[in-house]
């Protein structure tokens, strides 16, 4: 397998700039899509403490002013993204940053209204019941994170409890009909719907000439796959960008066209895209 290009300390290397070139050729018809945790925000032990990197808000606002579609597609609830990521909002006019939460089950333009996937609504009670059972049995250090339409179980603060999490989640899958999706030292239970980051990408970039997705975890692989499939179909120029660190699943980098080391480099890449698009439009 050929080695993927990497963004270095002084900005994108020449081969990376070449790979990103289609994204800035026609920015008005290009989509810039990114994950939140592990891309715009460092991975932390307590998911409630996650915050975007300094400058991330400004970079996203700048991208919204240059590109046709800019979105954050996250496993977080939209309400969390709205609270912690200050992006251009609908009432301010002009181009905005779309917020897509729970892997596509929620979305918002940042105006306080959250659109929920209709097929997911009946599963809220099922998720609530699963949350209650998991919280009652969780050993010390295991965090059960309710998200309304999904629930994530984290063992980062208690690595020795991974076996309990695996067994408890498996029991919930059989009992509730929810599906398990692994993540970084965590597993999420979601409704069994054909909605993931890949389906979101297909919907958002259907009318675009080019698109990229920036992600760090196995939950982002469907987005990479969707981009590459659309490119193979002849519809778009696609760039999948992996953000990696020491605990990254190797499948993420293997599926990417460009690899960056850590969240700071990812933000630098996004900032470079904004500057390059602005320069191309002069």
Secondary structure, 3 states (H helix, E strand, C coil): CCCCEECECCECCHHHHHHHHHHHHCHHHEEEEECCECCCECCCCCHHHCCECCCHHHHHHHHHHHCCEEEEECCCCHHHHHHHCCCCCHHHCCCCEEEEEHHHCEEECCCCCCEECHHHHHHHHHHHHHHHHHHHHCCCCCEEEECCCEEEEECCCCHHHHHHHHHHHHHHHHHHCCEEEEECCEEEEECCCCCCHHHHHHHHCCCCCEEEEEECCHHHHHHHHHHHHHHHCCCCEEEEEEEECCCCCHHHHHCCCEEEECHHHHHHHHHHHHHHHHHHCC
